[in-house]
């Protein structure tokens, strides 16, 4: 029987202070999941914890993708660039609006188009590894984990390497706009970063309308001039969404993958002897420490989830962090194992249904080729400061990773 049911008499969810997740969210999710399939984290926000419920919610019809305008309203995000980005973003839209906006980028991120980039991705990763300092401490995230995705997404769009560095620094702040509890104390930084990226992309699109360059931004500009299905500011915001989705999550996942492998030297050793295990390392890292902690949905009707009553018109977050450590889905879920064979065919960390990550193929390939380049180009890595993924929902924030290589 489906765990997501129509509304009837049911018990209310447990109210949990979000601060409880700050120190060790995985431990808290494990403590809650067995007896509390759904929790309430604020006045209008709930979170589903079990893998079966998460899958049914993301593919069912009793919820829809959280619309940006509702997200901004319920989170009381002040008017401005960040608020307009949320209200307009294709990731936070549904039906025809979602299909029209997402369709702008579908050809660019198709499997065939991405596979054609594999040699370029490896070449970029090799150059970055070669450029890393030897014998002195440095921040691995700044010098490698952030460079590969930012330079690749910039190259796909037609932007330069300096522009990639400009974007990488600001995307990290802009991405906090989708935190499960909006950090109002950081709003000025989020707003400033979003405004700077918006105007930079606007300038680049305007230049290509007059002088096309044969890159993705030029194609977007030309297509928009022929068929103005959305406004020009909306086109800019969609590009911002692609930049954020194509850089921040990959950066965090790649850094955590290298960190986890170094914490498990037996698995690092396996990779050195068998590079065919690299895709498994990527998949297992996405499961063990997902960069996106949750996916926000919106309840369209009164419903109950595993016996927990939920009203209509509230945010229902599906916790990927909790679902991906659910023993009903994975054997020995708290064990990091790159040879694991029980991953679902569609990895839940990349979403389910029509809102599944549009950059899935590119993200996987970037991490696979970057890890191969690192294994080939570095003989040893010492970690002085281990990174952490902060947060329990939305796009999680990664802390510095200080290493020394030889």
TORKOL-836563 format. One record per residue (C-alpha): x, y, z; residue number from 0. Coordinates in Angstrom, 3 decimals, decimal comma, padded with zeros to 6 digits. Example, Ala and Ser with C-alpha at 12.3 -4.5 7.8 and 13.67 -1.06 7.14 Angstrom:
// TORKOL-836563
+----------+----------+----------+-----+
|       xx |       yy |       zz | pos |
+----------+----------+----------+-----+
|  012,300 | -004,500 |  007,800 |   0 |
|  013,670 | -001,060 |  007,140 |   1 |
+----------+----------+----------+-----+
END
This chain:
// TORKOL-836563
+----------+----------+----------+-----+
|       xx |       yy |       zz | pos |
+----------+----------+----------+-----+
|  000,000 |  000,000 |  000,000 |   0 |
|  001,236 |  003,506 | -000,791 |   1 |
|  002,798 |  005,304 |  002,143 |   2 |
|  001,556 |  008,647 |  000,768 |   3 |
| -002,189 |  008,629 |  001,297 |   4 |
| -005,224 |  010,860 |  000,983 |   5 |
| -006,089 |  012,957 |  003,982 |   6 |
| -007,923 |  011,386 |  006,895 |   7 |
| -007,567 |  011,411 |  010,653 |   8 |
| -003,855 |  011,158 |  011,386 |   9 |
| -001,364 |  012,288 |  013,986 |  10 |
|  000,466 |  015,628 |  013,618 |  11 |
|  004,215 |  015,684 |  012,940 |  12 |
|  006,881 |  016,206 |  015,572 |  13 |
|  008,140 |  019,793 |  015,743 |  14 |
|  011,957 |  019,880 |  015,571 |  15 |
|  014,171 |  022,935 |  016,078 |  16 |
|  016,408 |  023,278 |  012,954 |  17 |
|  019,338 |  024,082 |  015,243 |  18 |
|  019,296 |  020,453 |  016,316 |  19 |
|  020,750 |  019,496 |  012,929 |  20 |
|  023,715 |  021,824 |  013,013 |  21 |
|  026,333 |  019,549 |  014,599 |  22 |
|  025,601 |  016,098 |  013,170 |  23 |
|  022,557 |  016,038 |  010,869 |  24 |
|  023,041 |  012,410 |  009,817 |  25 |
|  022,885 |  011,261 |  013,435 |  26 |
|  019,742 |  013,297 |  014,076 |  27 |
|  018,036 |  011,984 |  010,936 |  28 |
|  018,833 |  008,406 |  011,998 |  29 |
|  017,384 |  009,044 |  015,462 |  30 |
|  014,186 |  010,529 |  014,032 |  31 |
|  013,528 |  008,454 |  010,912 |  32 |
|  012,273 |  005,224 |  012,499 |  33 |
|  009,530 |  006,797 |  014,631 |  34 |
|  008,992 |  010,140 |  012,877 |  35 |
|  008,654 |  009,793 |  009,086 |  36 |
|  007,762 |  013,486 |  008,792 |  37 |
|  008,882 |  016,370 |  010,992 |  38 |
|  007,916 |  020,024 |  011,147 |  39 |
|  010,811 |  022,512 |  011,064 |  40 |
|  008,936 |  025,831 |  011,057 |  41 |
|  005,447 |  027,313 |  010,763 |  42 |
|  004,993 |  026,429 |  007,080 |  43 |
|  007,753 |  023,855 |  006,583 |  44 |
|  007,790 |  020,075 |  006,896 |  45 |
|  010,340 |  017,409 |  005,990 |  46 |
|  009,839 |  013,770 |  004,898 |  47 |
|  012,636 |  011,466 |  006,079 |  48 |
|  012,004 |  007,961 |  004,716 |  49 |
|  013,296 |  006,816 |  001,325 |  50 |
|  009,987 |  005,262 |  000,217 |  51 |
|  008,045 |  008,406 |  001,078 |  52 |
|  010,623 |  010,645 | -000,593 |  53 |
|  010,366 |  008,668 | -003,834 |  54 |
|  006,561 |  008,678 | -003,837 |  55 |
|  006,349 |  012,389 | -003,019 |  56 |
|  008,763 |  013,361 | -005,816 |  57 |
|  006,935 |  011,270 | -008,415 |  58 |
|  003,356 |  011,575 | -007,124 |  59 |
|  000,584 |  014,075 | -007,832 |  60 |
| -000,328 |  015,317 | -004,355 |  61 |
|  002,573 |  017,735 | -004,368 |  62 |
|  004,186 |  019,937 | -006,999 |  63 |
|  007,604 |  021,470 | -007,253 |  64 |
|  007,787 |  024,374 | -004,834 |  65 |
|  007,015 |  027,450 | -006,944 |  66 |
|  009,558 |  030,205 | -006,562 |  67 |
|  006,987 |  032,855 | -005,729 |  68 |
|  005,585 |  030,717 | -002,904 |  69 |
|  009,056 |  029,865 | -001,637 |  70 |
|  010,036 |  033,535 | -001,533 |  71 |
|  006,766 |  034,510 |  000,156 |  72 |
|  006,820 |  031,801 |  002,810 |  73 |
|  010,512 |  032,396 |  003,518 |  74 |
|  009,925 |  036,178 |  003,704 |  75 |
|  012,803 |  036,897 |  001,353 |  76 |
|  013,104 |  040,676 |  000,815 |  77 |
|  012,365 |  042,035 | -002,694 |  78 |
|  015,352 |  042,292 | -005,012 |  79 |
|  017,521 |  040,238 | -007,358 |  80 |
|  017,623 |  037,131 | -005,156 |  81 |
|  013,865 |  037,153 | -004,673 |  82 |
|  013,214 |  037,624 | -008,406 |  83 |
|  015,630 |  034,790 | -009,212 |  84 |
|  013,641 |  032,436 | -006,988 |  85 |
|  010,301 |  033,604 | -008,394 |  86 |
|  011,470 |  033,057 | -011,978 |  87 |
|  013,787 |  030,033 | -011,902 |  88 |
|  012,794 |  026,985 | -013,995 |  89 |
|  013,962 |  024,720 | -011,165 |  90 |
|  011,128 |  026,187 | -009,084 |  91 |
|  008,330 |  026,037 | -011,645 |  92 |
|  005,895 |  023,467 | -013,022 |  93 |
|  004,129 |  022,209 | -016,144 |  94 |
|  004,333 |  024,360 | -019,303 |  95 |
|  006,395 |  027,082 | -017,642 |  96 |
|  008,927 |  024,539 | -016,454 |  97 |
|  009,078 |  022,734 | -019,803 |  98 |
|  009,545 |  025,966 | -021,769 |  99 |
|  012,372 |  027,260 | -019,590 | 100 |
|  014,132 |  023,913 | -019,114 | 101 |
|  013,845 |  023,214 | -022,838 | 102 |
|  016,166 |  026,135 | -023,565 | 103 |
|  019,063 |  024,096 | -022,177 | 104 |
|  018,065 |  020,491 | -022,937 | 105 |
|  020,184 |  020,161 | -026,137 | 106 |
|  023,288 |  021,511 | -024,388 | 107 |
|  023,097 |  018,950 | -021,566 | 108 |
|  021,967 |  015,874 | -023,515 | 109 |
|  024,054 |  012,714 | -023,088 | 110 |
|  025,398 |  012,964 | -026,647 | 111 |
|  026,402 |  016,616 | -026,276 | 112 |
|  028,072 |  015,992 | -022,925 | 113 |
|  029,982 |  012,882 | -024,064 | 114 |
|  031,434 |  014,969 | -026,874 | 115 |
|  033,068 |  017,114 | -024,192 | 116 |
|  034,819 |  014,276 | -022,341 | 117 |
|  038,277 |  014,915 | -023,818 | 118 |
|  037,973 |  018,632 | -023,080 | 119 |
|  036,894 |  017,894 | -019,513 | 120 |
|  039,886 |  015,603 | -018,967 | 121 |
|  042,249 |  018,122 | -020,553 | 122 |
|  040,929 |  020,863 | -018,259 | 123 |
|  041,256 |  018,623 | -015,193 | 124 |
|  044,814 |  017,595 | -016,144 | 125 |
|  045,853 |  021,234 | -016,526 | 126 |
|  044,373 |  022,140 | -013,145 | 127 |
|  046,128 |  019,225 | -011,421 | 128 |
|  049,426 |  020,201 | -013,061 | 129 |
|  048,952 |  023,754 | -011,784 | 130 |
|  048,470 |  022,694 | -008,151 | 131 |
|  051,307 |  023,682 | -005,769 | 132 |
|  053,566 |  020,893 | -004,560 | 133 |
|  054,964 |  020,623 | -001,063 | 134 |
|  052,977 |  023,498 |  000,464 | 135 |
|  049,484 |  023,712 |  001,987 | 136 |
|  046,627 |  025,097 | -000,104 | 137 |
|  042,823 |  025,068 | -000,195 | 138 |
|  041,881 |  022,146 | -002,440 | 139 |
|  038,389 |  023,531 | -002,960 | 140 |
|  039,595 |  026,859 | -004,326 | 141 |
|  042,468 |  025,454 | -006,362 | 142 |
|  040,702 |  022,432 | -007,877 | 143 |
|  037,209 |  021,440 | -006,712 | 144 |
|  035,691 |  024,794 | -007,690 | 145 |
|  037,794 |  025,357 | -010,810 | 146 |
|  036,766 |  022,289 | -012,801 | 147 |
|  032,972 |  022,861 | -012,785 | 148 |
|  033,204 |  026,654 | -013,016 | 149 |
|  035,636 |  026,576 | -015,947 | 150 |
|  033,628 |  023,890 | -017,735 | 151 |
|  030,238 |  025,570 | -017,342 | 152 |
|  031,834 |  028,870 | -018,355 | 153 |
|  033,371 |  027,241 | -021,433 | 154 |
|  030,035 |  025,668 | -022,406 | 155 |
|  028,317 |  029,047 | -022,105 | 156 |
|  031,174 |  030,795 | -023,928 | 157 |
|  032,740 |  032,668 | -021,019 | 158 |
|  036,451 |  033,079 | -020,314 | 159 |
|  038,542 |  031,521 | -017,534 | 160 |
|  038,738 |  034,831 | -015,580 | 161 |
|  034,958 |  035,057 | -015,835 | 162 |
|  034,730 |  031,527 | -014,447 | 163 |
|  036,701 |  032,629 | -011,364 | 164 |
|  034,446 |  035,675 | -011,019 | 165 |
|  031,352 |  033,469 | -011,090 | 166 |
|  032,705 |  030,752 | -008,765 | 167 |
|  033,352 |  033,232 | -005,978 | 168 |
|  029,826 |  034,641 | -006,129 | 169 |
|  027,797 |  031,518 | -006,861 | 170 |
|  028,705 |  030,111 | -003,453 | 171 |
|  026,951 |  033,058 | -001,786 | 172 |
|  024,060 |  033,202 | -004,241 | 173 |
|  023,215 |  029,512 | -003,705 | 174 |
|  022,272 |  030,178 | -000,078 | 175 |
|  019,004 |  031,577 | -001,403 | 176 |
|  017,591 |  028,018 | -001,426 | 177 |
|  018,531 |  027,171 |  002,168 | 178 |
|  015,683 |  025,422 |  004,061 | 179 |
|  015,757 |  028,238 |  006,601 | 180 |
|  016,623 |  031,430 |  004,730 | 181 |
|  019,659 |  033,131 |  006,359 | 182 |
|  018,313 |  036,665 |  006,642 | 183 |
|  021,518 |  037,687 |  008,394 | 184 |
|  023,362 |  036,943 |  005,127 | 185 |
|  020,790 |  038,540 |  002,822 | 186 |
|  022,908 |  041,540 |  001,814 | 187 |
|  025,729 |  039,237 |  000,667 | 188 |
|  023,318 |  036,951 | -001,185 | 189 |
|  021,625 |  039,923 | -002,853 | 190 |
|  024,919 |  041,549 | -003,895 | 191 |
|  026,296 |  038,311 | -005,371 | 192 |
|  023,054 |  037,630 | -007,281 | 193 |
|  022,979 |  041,192 | -008,663 | 194 |
|  026,599 |  041,004 | -009,849 | 195 |
|  026,095 |  037,704 | -011,659 | 196 |
|  022,794 |  038,920 | -013,153 | 197 |
|  024,359 |  042,024 | -014,683 | 198 |
|  027,403 |  040,130 | -015,937 | 199 |
|  025,229 |  037,584 | -017,738 | 200 |
|  022,999 |  040,372 | -019,047 | 201 |
|  025,986 |  042,147 | -020,588 | 202 |
|  027,241 |  038,912 | -022,183 | 203 |
|  023,861 |  038,106 | -023,722 | 204 |
|  023,448 |  041,640 | -025,070 | 205 |
|  026,886 |  041,481 | -026,704 | 206 |
|  025,996 |  038,217 | -028,425 | 207 |
|  022,742 |  039,582 | -029,790 | 208 |
|  024,791 |  042,039 | -031,824 | 209 |
|  027,792 |  039,758 | -032,483 | 210 |
|  027,104 |  036,024 | -032,134 | 211 |
|  030,123 |  033,892 | -031,195 | 212 |
|  028,886 |  030,365 | -031,850 | 213 |
|  028,621 |  029,444 | -028,154 | 214 |
|  025,663 |  028,472 | -025,972 | 215 |
|  024,931 |  032,029 | -024,870 | 216 |
|  024,863 |  033,117 | -028,514 | 217 |
|  022,417 |  030,318 | -029,339 | 218 |
|  020,232 |  031,282 | -026,388 | 219 |
|  020,242 |  034,926 | -027,446 | 220 |
|  019,424 |  034,072 | -031,073 | 221 |
|  016,629 |  031,661 | -030,094 | 222 |
|  015,160 |  034,229 | -027,727 | 223 |
|  015,109 |  036,905 | -030,438 | 224 |
|  013,178 |  034,532 | -032,725 | 225 |
|  010,733 |  033,249 | -030,124 | 226 |
|  010,312 |  035,418 | -027,038 | 227 |
|  008,413 |  032,905 | -024,925 | 228 |
|  009,871 |  034,464 | -021,772 | 229 |
|  011,072 |  037,946 | -020,899 | 230 |
|  014,724 |  038,925 | -021,246 | 231 |
|  015,222 |  039,212 | -017,456 | 232 |
|  013,721 |  035,721 | -017,176 | 233 |
|  016,227 |  034,405 | -019,728 | 234 |
|  019,035 |  035,854 | -017,616 | 235 |
|  017,681 |  034,218 | -014,464 | 236 |
|  017,563 |  030,820 | -016,177 | 237 |
|  021,255 |  031,167 | -017,036 | 238 |
|  021,935 |  032,039 | -013,388 | 239 |
|  020,185 |  028,837 | -012,386 | 240 |
|  022,330 |  026,790 | -014,782 | 241 |
|  025,504 |  028,429 | -013,458 | 242 |
|  024,540 |  027,751 | -009,844 | 243 |
|  023,446 |  024,182 | -010,496 | 244 |
|  026,492 |  023,484 | -012,644 | 245 |
|  029,131 |  024,722 | -010,231 | 246 |
|  028,212 |  024,702 | -006,558 | 247 |
|  026,937 |  021,143 | -006,142 | 248 |
|  029,745 |  019,612 | -008,220 | 249 |
|  032,380 |  021,557 | -006,297 | 250 |
|  031,074 |  020,344 | -002,941 | 251 |
|  030,601 |  016,738 | -004,081 | 252 |
|  034,053 |  016,467 | -005,638 | 253 |
|  035,758 |  017,875 | -002,535 | 254 |
|  033,848 |  015,486 | -000,285 | 255 |
|  034,622 |  012,553 | -002,586 | 256 |
|  038,375 |  013,130 | -002,355 | 257 |
|  038,058 |  013,667 |  001,397 | 258 |
|  036,043 |  010,481 |  001,928 | 259 |
|  038,427 |  008,433 | -000,190 | 260 |
|  041,397 |  009,714 |  001,794 | 261 |
|  039,589 |  008,883 |  005,039 | 262 |
|  039,170 |  005,358 |  003,641 | 263 |
|  042,667 |  004,593 |  002,310 | 264 |
|  041,701 |  001,040 |  001,377 | 265 |
|  039,228 |  002,453 | -001,136 | 266 |
|  041,714 |  005,019 | -002,444 | 267 |
|  044,080 |  002,090 | -003,007 | 268 |
|  041,383 |  000,174 | -004,891 | 269 |
|  040,944 |  003,126 | -007,252 | 270 |
|  044,662 |  003,290 | -007,946 | 271 |
|  044,573 | -000,338 | -009,081 | 272 |
|  041,204 | -000,226 | -010,829 | 273 |
|  040,005 |  002,985 | -012,482 | 274 |
|  036,775 |  001,257 | -013,463 | 275 |
|  035,667 |  001,891 | -009,868 | 276 |
|  035,644 |  005,671 | -010,406 | 277 |
|  031,929 |  005,885 | -011,388 | 278 |
|  031,130 |  003,913 | -008,220 | 279 |
|  033,111 |  006,394 | -006,140 | 280 |
|  031,088 |  009,258 | -007,617 | 281 |
|  027,762 |  007,494 | -007,017 | 282 |
|  028,667 |  006,538 | -003,452 | 283 |
|  029,783 |  010,065 | -002,564 | 284 |
|  026,515 |  011,505 | -003,870 | 285 |
|  024,707 |  009,047 | -001,614 | 286 |
|  026,866 |  009,365 |  001,477 | 287 |
|  027,127 |  013,173 |  001,485 | 288 |
|  024,639 |  014,698 | -000,967 | 289 |
|  025,383 |  018,321 | -001,852 | 290 |
|  021,637 |  018,962 | -002,087 | 291 |
|  020,249 |  018,053 |  001,310 | 292 |
|  016,592 |  018,203 |  000,321 | 293 |
|  014,149 |  019,001 | -002,467 | 294 |
|  011,259 |  021,352 | -001,731 | 295 |
|  007,720 |  020,415 | -002,771 | 296 |
|  004,380 |  022,159 | -002,207 | 297 |
|  001,292 |  020,323 | -000,994 | 298 |
| -001,660 |  020,889 | -003,332 | 299 |
| -004,166 |  019,188 | -001,031 | 300 |
| -004,509 |  017,852 |  002,478 | 301 |
| -002,682 |  014,565 |  002,704 | 302 |
| -000,892 |  012,223 |  005,044 | 303 |
|  002,528 |  010,642 |  004,738 | 304 |
|  003,090 |  007,401 |  006,660 | 305 |
|  000,259 |  008,350 |  008,993 | 306 |
|  001,372 |  011,964 |  009,497 | 307 |
| -001,209 |  014,626 |  008,661 | 308 |
| -000,118 |  017,521 |  006,444 | 309 |
| -002,253 |  020,509 |  005,398 | 310 |
| -002,520 |  021,893 |  001,903 | 311 |
| -000,394 |  024,867 |  000,903 | 312 |
|  002,779 |  024,160 |  002,888 | 313 |
|  006,393 |  023,385 |  002,006 | 314 |
|  007,143 |  019,663 |  002,173 | 315 |
|  010,871 |  019,030 |  001,872 | 316 |
|  011,970 |  015,565 |  000,871 | 317 |
|  015,185 |  014,917 |  002,782 | 318 |
|  017,761 |  013,364 |  000,468 | 319 |
|  020,239 |  013,257 |  003,345 | 320 |
|  017,906 |  011,059 |  005,361 | 321 |
|  016,568 |  008,952 |  002,472 | 322 |
|  020,046 |  008,122 |  001,197 | 323 |
|  020,966 |  006,670 |  004,609 | 324 |
|  017,691 |  004,778 |  005,027 | 325 |
|  018,371 |  001,072 |  005,757 | 326 |
|  015,204 |  000,189 |  003,823 | 327 |
|  016,939 |  001,406 |  000,656 | 328 |
|  020,610 |  000,638 |  001,335 | 329 |
|  022,392 | -002,171 |  003,136 | 330 |
|  024,634 | -000,877 |  005,938 | 331 |
|  023,871 |  002,720 |  004,907 | 332 |
|  026,410 |  004,406 |  007,199 | 333 |
|  029,283 |  002,558 |  005,506 | 334 |
|  031,095 |  004,355 |  002,662 | 335 |
|  031,676 |  001,732 | -000,027 | 336 |
|  032,611 |  002,544 | -003,624 | 337 |
|  031,896 | -001,059 | -004,661 | 338 |
|  028,278 | -000,862 | -003,470 | 339 |
|  025,818 | -002,552 | -005,844 | 340 |
|  022,489 | -001,463 | -004,355 | 341 |
|  022,211 |  002,008 | -005,876 | 342 |
|  018,827 |  002,524 | -007,594 | 343 |
|  018,957 |  002,840 | -011,393 | 344 |
|  018,139 |  006,551 | -011,070 | 345 |
|  020,300 |  007,997 | -008,317 | 346 |
|  017,981 |  009,807 | -005,847 | 347 |
|  020,624 |  012,488 | -005,152 | 348 |
|  019,918 |  013,899 | -008,625 | 349 |
|  016,184 |  014,110 | -008,077 | 350 |
|  013,254 |  012,202 | -009,546 | 351 |
|  010,497 |  013,026 | -011,975 | 352 |
|  010,433 |  015,940 | -014,459 | 353 |
|  012,672 |  018,061 | -012,217 | 354 |
|  015,570 |  015,594 | -012,240 | 355 |
|  018,917 |  017,410 | -012,529 | 356 |
|  019,354 |  018,649 | -016,099 | 357 |
|  023,159 |  018,612 | -015,717 | 358 |
|  023,376 |  015,033 | -014,411 | 359 |
|  025,590 |  013,694 | -017,220 | 360 |
|  027,960 |  016,657 | -017,110 | 361 |
|  028,319 |  016,581 | -013,326 | 362 |
|  029,117 |  012,865 | -013,275 | 363 |
|  031,641 |  013,204 | -016,094 | 364 |
|  033,378 |  016,195 | -014,511 | 365 |
|  033,882 |  014,315 | -011,263 | 366 |
|  034,955 |  011,097 | -012,983 | 367 |
|  037,558 |  012,784 | -015,166 | 368 |
|  038,762 |  015,061 | -012,365 | 369 |
|  039,294 |  012,122 | -010,027 | 370 |
|  041,154 |  010,229 | -012,769 | 371 |
|  043,362 |  013,271 | -013,389 | 372 |
|  044,109 |  013,565 | -009,683 | 373 |
|  044,987 |  009,872 | -009,356 | 374 |
|  047,288 |  010,105 | -012,386 | 375 |
|  048,908 |  013,424 | -011,524 | 376 |
|  049,484 |  013,286 | -007,760 | 377 |
|  051,573 |  010,713 | -005,893 | 378 |
|  050,341 |  011,577 | -002,409 | 379 |
|  047,919 |  013,877 | -000,555 | 380 |
|  048,077 |  014,946 |  003,078 | 381 |
|  044,978 |  016,587 |  004,558 | 382 |
|  045,658 |  019,250 |  007,180 | 383 |
|  042,055 |  020,477 |  007,519 | 384 |
|  039,204 |  018,168 |  006,552 | 385 |
|  036,159 |  019,705 |  004,824 | 386 |
|  032,606 |  019,494 |  006,103 | 387 |
|  029,266 |  019,883 |  004,371 | 388 |
|  027,170 |  022,251 |  006,458 | 389 |
|  023,391 |  022,311 |  006,523 | 390 |
|  020,627 |  019,748 |  006,349 | 391 |
|  018,620 |  020,908 |  003,337 | 392 |
|  018,771 |  022,879 |  000,125 | 393 |
|  022,263 |  023,377 | -001,289 | 394 |
|  024,698 |  022,583 |  001,496 | 395 |
|  027,812 |  024,660 |  002,073 | 396 |
|  031,290 |  023,096 |  002,051 | 397 |
|  034,067 |  024,361 |  004,333 | 398 |
|  037,740 |  024,745 |  003,259 | 399 |
|  039,881 |  021,660 |  002,656 | 400 |
|  043,566 |  022,344 |  003,290 | 401 |
|  045,909 |  019,797 |  001,742 | 402 |
|  049,537 |  019,297 |  000,803 | 403 |
|  050,405 |  017,178 | -002,238 | 404 |
|  053,500 |  015,756 | -003,844 | 405 |
+----------+----------+----------+-----+
END
